[in-house]
Amino acid sequence: MDSDDTPNAAQAGESLEALGAVGELNAERLQRPPRYWFLVGFILAVLALVPLVTDLLSMPAALLVLPGAIVVVFLFASWKQPSAVRHIRLHGSMWLPFLGGVLVVGFIGGINSALYDTHGWWWIPVIAAVVLFSLGTIGGPALDRYWVRRVRNPRD
């Protein structure tokens, strides 16, 4: 009886190791390239500078500069784009950090616009741009790591 249990235990161990290897590979594929979050931070910074740019430049120039900056970012993002598309299906509590980040970005953008429109302080959009860029470049990878942990351990 022991001889029958030993091959099954060995096969089960091999199956668990193979399953673990597949899980690790999937977790690695879920993480975005490092430049992705840099570009998200840059786009958020450009959007934070909209009130300042529209005041400093004429309206036609502002309508060319701002979309032009975002087009340059998207062209840079599409350069050497990885062939595999990364899809993350958010389930349950995985939405909470994402929604929290969206609310923080919206709050900072609203305060930025309100203070600049009310007081005209030129440095408010600059500070908001730095904060939003930092949020994109630091918070984005943290969000990826959180999602990878949730995919690896769905019961946690």
N, C-alpha and C positions, 0 to 999 in steps of 0.2 A: 504494500500500500504506500509505503514511503517512496518507492521508486516511481509510482504514478504521480505523486504530489510534486516531486522535484522538477520534472520537466514543465509542469504547469506553472509552478512558481517562477521558474526561469523565464518562461514565455511571458508571464504577466509582468515581470520586472523589465524585460526588453520592451514590451508594449508601453509601459509607463515612461521609460526613458525616451522612446520615440515620440510619445505624446508631449512630453516636456520640451523636447527639442523643437517640435512644431510650434508650441506655444511661445517659446523664446523668439523664434523666427518671425512669427506674426507680431509680437510686441515690438521687435525692431522695425518692422515695416510700417507700423502705425506712426512712428515718430517722423515728423516732418524734417526736411533739411534745415540746418541752422539759419540759412539765409531767409527762409520763409518768414520767421518772426521778426527779423530785422526789417524786412519789407513792410510787414504789417505795422510795425512801429513807425516807419517812415511815412506811410500813408496817414496814420493818425496824427503825426506831427504836422504834415501839410494841411490837414483839415483844421487843426488848431490855429494855424496861422492865417486862415481865411479872413477874419475881421481886420487884421493888421494889413494884409496885402491889399484888400479892397479900399482901405483908406490911403495907403501910400501910393498906389498906382491908379491910373485912370481906369474906368470900368472896362473898356475894350482890352487894355493890357492885362488887367486882372483876370478877365475871362480867357485869355490866352496862356498866362503863366501858370495858374492853378491846375487846369486840366492838363497842360503840357507836363507839369511835374509828375502828375499821376500816370500819364502815358509813359514817361520815361521809367517810372518804377515798374509798371507792368511789362515793358519791353525787357527790362533787366530781369524780371521774375521769369519771363518765358525763355530766357536764354539758358540753354542746357537743362531744360526741364526733364525731370526723370520720367521714364516711360511708364512706370507703374503708377496708377492713380491710387491715392490713399483715401480710403473711405472709413470713416468712423461712425458707427451707428450709436447714437447716444441713447442710453436706456436709463430710466429711473433718475437716480440722484446725479448722474453724470451731467445733466443739464445745469445743475445749480452753479458750479464755478463759471461756466460759460455765461450764463445769464447775469451773474454777479459782475463779471468783467464788462459786459455790455452796459450794465447800469452805471458802473464807475466811469466808463468812458463818456457816457451821455451826461452824467452829472458834471464831470470836469469840463466838458464842452459847453454846457449850459452856463456854468459859473464863469467860464472864460468869456463867452459872448456878453453876458450881463454886465460883468465888471468893465470890460472894454467899452461897451456902448454907454455905460453910465458915467465912468470917470475918464475914459480915454487914455488910460495908462498903457503905454506901448509895450511894457515889459510883461504884462499879464499873458498875452498870447504866446510870447517866447517861453515863459515858465510852463504854460500849459502844454506847449509842444514838447518840451524836454520831459515833462512828467508822462505824457502819453507815449512818447518814444520809449521811455524806460519801461512803462507798463507793457508795451508790446514785446520788447526784447527780453524782459525778465519774466513777466507773467505768462507769456505764450509757451515757452519751454516747460514752465512749471505745470501748466495746464496739460501739455502733452504727457508729461511724466505721470500726472494724476490719472489720465485716461488709460495709459498703459497699465498702471497698477490695477485699475478697475477691470480691465480686460483679462489680466492674469489671474486676479482673484475676484471673481464676480460676486462671491458671497459676502465680502467685506463691506 
